[in-house]
Amino acid sequence: MPSEQSAYRQGHSTETAVLKVISDIIDAADTQTVTLLGLLDTSATFHTVDHKILLERLEVSFGVKRQTLPCLARGSFLTDRTQVV
């Protein structure tokens, strides 16, 4: 696992991930380094697509494999999701 990964690691959480990002931004500002933060909200991404097709497409078309694909398949992104309007 990458040392920066906070998910699925004992003693790590969303809070530690945010603290790492903030620390990196402050360090970059101190050294006058240009900093860019890109965020991706995937909270509603998988509600309207067939999960089997999505996983196959990610693997075949985009080369998503190894640790990432099984995490998406088993993780809460694709299972036990509800939608309320």
C-alpha positions, 0 to 999 in steps of 0.5 A: 500500500502506498504510504500516503493511503489512508483508507483501510489502514489502522490509525489512518482516517479521512482526518489524517488524509486531510491533514496530510493535504493541508500540510503539503499545501502549507509546505508548498506555500512556504517554498513558493511552489505552485500548488494545484489540488484536484478533487473528484466527487464520486458519491453519486457516480455509480447509481445509473450504470451497470456495475459489471459493465463498468468494471469490465470497461475500467479494466479493458479500456482504461487498464484499471487492475491490481488493487484498484479494480477489486477495491471498486468491485467490493467497496461501498462504491458499488454495493449497498447504495441507496438514492433518495430524492 
